[in-house]
Amino acid sequence: MAESLGEHIKAIRTNLGWSEAQLARKAGVSQSVINDIEAGKNNNPRIKTLWKLGHATGVSLSDLLNIQSLNKITR
């Protein structure tokens, strides 16, 4: 079963060893935004938010949206 966008973002964040608060601070978004995306409460985040998350984690927007790219993410 394919993982959701929220699960993918959470996996990237945890692979980096970051808390939700750390990712939120680095991306310039609120922690509640991170929590809502990861928990599946927000399945359609704004592209600007996704860009910020990708920029903060060093993951391109295209890779962030490609769930299969998780295998490329290393600490």
Backbone torsions as a table, in degrees:
resi	resn	phi	psi	omega
1	MET	NA	132.8	-179.1
2	ALA	-71.4	143.7	178.2
3	GLU	-81.8	155.4	180.0
4	SER	-78.6	168.4	176.3
5	LEU	-58.2	-43.5	179.4
6	GLY	-61.6	-42.1	177.7
7	GLU	-65.1	-37.1	179.2
8	HIS	-65.2	-46.3	179.0
9	ILE	-63.7	-41.0	178.1
10	LYS	-62.4	-41.7	179.4
11	ALA	-63.3	-41.6	177.6
12	ILE	-62.1	-46.8	-178.8
13	ARG	-60.8	-46.6	-177.9
14	THR	-70.1	-32.9	174.6
15	ASN	-61.9	-31.0	177.3
16	LEU	-81.3	-10.0	-179.3
17	GLY	76.9	24.7	-177.1
18	TRP	-101.6	147.6	171.0
19	SER	-82.4	169.5	174.5
20	GLU	-59.0	-40.6	-179.0
21	ALA	-63.5	-40.1	179.0
22	GLN	-65.3	-44.5	178.5
23	LEU	-63.5	-43.2	179.2
24	ALA	-58.7	-45.9	-179.6
25	ARG	-63.6	-45.9	-178.4
26	LYS	-67.1	-31.8	-178.2
27	ALA	-89.9	-15.0	-179.1
28	GLY	74.6	35.0	175.1
29	VAL	-127.4	168.2	-179.8
30	SER	-78.3	155.2	178.0
31	GLN	-63.8	-32.0	179.1
32	SER	-65.2	-31.8	175.9
33	VAL	-63.9	-46.1	178.6
34	ILE	-60.4	-48.5	-178.2
35	ASN	-60.4	-44.3	-178.9
36	ASP	-63.8	-40.5	178.7
37	ILE	-66.4	-48.8	-177.5
38	GLU	-65.0	-33.5	-178.4
39	ALA	-83.4	-3.9	179.9
40	GLY	81.3	10.3	177.8
41	LYS	-77.5	-23.1	177.2
42	ASN	-125.7	95.3	-178.8
43	ASN	-90.4	-0.4	-177.6
44	ASN	-137.0	62.7	-178.7
45	PRO	-67.4	156.5	178.6
46	ARG	-63.7	147.1	179.9
47	ILE	-61.1	-34.7	178.2
48	LYS	-63.0	-38.9	177.6
49	THR	-65.3	-44.4	178.4
50	LEU	-63.1	-39.1	178.0
51	TRP	-62.0	-44.3	179.3
52	LYS	-61.5	-41.7	178.7
53	LEU	-65.0	-43.0	177.7
54	GLY	-63.1	-44.0	179.9
55	HIS	-62.3	-43.7	-178.7
56	ALA	-64.9	-35.7	-176.2
57	THR	-93.3	-9.1	-177.9
58	GLY	79.1	19.7	179.9
59	VAL	-108.7	127.7	179.9
60	SER	-63.4	154.9	179.6
61	LEU	-59.5	-40.4	179.5
62	SER	-64.6	-39.4	177.1
63	ASP	-71.1	-35.4	178.5
64	LEU	-61.2	-38.8	-178.9
65	LEU	-82.6	-13.7	178.0
66	ASN	-94.9	99.6	-174.8
67	ILE	-56.8	-31.1	-179.7
68	GLN	-65.9	-16.5	-176.1
69	SER	-72.4	-9.3	-178.0
70	LEU	-53.5	-35.2	-178.9
71	ASN	-64.2	-18.8	179.8
72	LYS	-85.0	-15.3	-174.3
73	ILE	-80.7	126.4	176.2
74	THR	-129.1	161.2	180.0
75	ARG	-69.2	NA	NA
